[in-house]
Amino acid sequence: MTSGSDKPEIDLAAIDAERERIRATYLKPAETRPRSTARGLHHFAIVARDVEETVRFYQDVLGFPLTDIFENRDYQGSNHFFFDIGNDNLIAFFDFPGLDVGPYAEVMGGLHHIAISVEPEKWERLKANLDEAGVDYQSESGTSIYFRDPNGARLELIADPLGEMYGTKVL
């Protein structure tokens, strides 16, 4: 059913009840929650349309140092390159020279954005860097900036500490 618009009606009470059911069923108290089997995010890989443009953006605008670049084992002539995003975590890129991979597409059910935590004073400096570089962004809640990188991927710079979101402990 829809009201006067094309959007379906949403039963918020039912959604809230389902969230509470999932929380009660699966969320263990911090003191009894087992440690994760993971050590952290090794890298998150994105397709780059232009290697040099991507390096300049991530290293010069965002301050994420390029840590290595080598041939991608999956496609001869392709580069696999990495940036340090802190806390021993990396963001990586591939390019595919000679292939028309098309523009980045954000689709329902796919990747929405990558949120990267930065110190509040660095957040302010990075916001100024985005302004200087002419990057459009959306600022939310005084601690988040959403924007697209040169490849079209949506990023968030969040000034909240790791393990917190808008004052709520999530870890």
SVG drawing of the C-alpha trace seen along z (x, -y; Angstrom):
<svg xmlns="http://www.w3.org/2000/svg" viewBox="-3 -26 58 42">
<polyline fill="none" stroke="black" stroke-width="0.4" points="0.0,0.0 1.1,-3.5 -0.1,-6.8 -0.2,-9.8 3.5,-9.2 5.3,-6.3 6.9,-5.3 5.4,-2.4 4.0,-3.0 6.4,-2.0 5.2,-0.5 7.8,-2.1 6.4,-0.3 6.9,3.1 10.4,2.1 11.3,1.0 9.8,4.2 11.8,6.3 15.0,4.4 14.4,5.1 13.7,8.7 17.0,9.1 18.8,7.1 17.3,9.4 18.1,12.6 21.6,11.9 23.3,8.9 25.4,10.3 26.4,8.0 29.9,6.6 31.2,8.6 30.1,11.9 30.7,11.1 33.5,13.3 36.4,11.6 36.3,11.4 38.1,14.0 39.4,11.1 42.5,8.9 41.1,6.0 40.4,4.7 43.3,5.8 42.2,3.7 39.1,2.6 39.4,2.7 37.8,0.3 38.2,0.0 40.1,-3.1 39.5,-4.8 42.8,-6.7 45.8,-5.7 47.5,-9.0 44.3,-11.0 43.4,-8.5 46.9,-8.8 46.8,-12.6 43.3,-12.6 44.0,-10.0 47.5,-11.1 47.4,-14.9 43.8,-15.8 43.0,-13.2 46.5,-12.6 46.4,-8.9 50.0,-7.9 50.5,-5.6 52.2,-2.5 52.8,-0.3 51.9,0.3 52.5,3.5 50.9,5.5 47.5,6.9 47.7,10.7 44.3,11.0 44.8,8.9 48.1,8.3 49.1,4.7 46.7,3.7 47.9,1.9 47.1,2.9 47.9,-0.1 47.4,-0.8 46.9,-3.7 47.4,-3.8 44.1,-4.8 45.5,-4.3 45.4,-1.6 47.2,0.8 44.3,0.7 44.4,0.1 42.2,-1.0 43.3,0.5 42.5,-0.1 42.8,1.8 42.8,0.3 42.0,2.3 43.7,0.6 42.1,1.4 38.8,2.5 35.8,0.2 34.6,0.9 32.2,-2.0 31.5,-4.5 31.1,-3.5 27.5,-2.6 26.0,-2.8 23.1,-0.4 20.5,0.8 21.9,3.8 25.5,2.9 28.2,0.8 26.8,-2.5 29.9,-4.2 33.2,-3.6 33.4,-5.5 37.0,-6.4 37.6,-7.7 39.8,-10.8 40.8,-13.0 38.5,-16.0 41.2,-18.5 42.3,-16.6 38.6,-16.4 38.5,-20.2 41.7,-20.3 40.4,-17.6 37.1,-19.5 39.2,-22.6 41.2,-20.4 38.0,-19.2 36.9,-22.8 40.2,-23.8 40.0,-20.9 36.5,-21.8 35.0,-18.5 31.3,-18.7 30.3,-17.2 27.5,-16.9 28.2,-17.6 26.0,-15.7 25.7,-15.9 28.8,-18.0 31.1,-15.0 30.5,-13.4 31.4,-14.5 30.1,-12.5 31.6,-12.9 32.7,-11.0 36.2,-10.2 37.4,-10.7 36.2,-7.2 32.7,-7.9 32.9,-5.8 31.1,-7.5 33.3,-8.1 32.6,-9.4 35.1,-11.1 33.8,-10.8 35.4,-12.6 33.9,-10.1 36.4,-7.7 36.7,-4.2 34.0,-2.1 31.6,-5.1 29.0,-6.6 27.3,-9.9 27.9,-9.3 26.8,-5.7 29.3,-3.0 29.1,-0.4 32.2,1.6"/>
</svg>
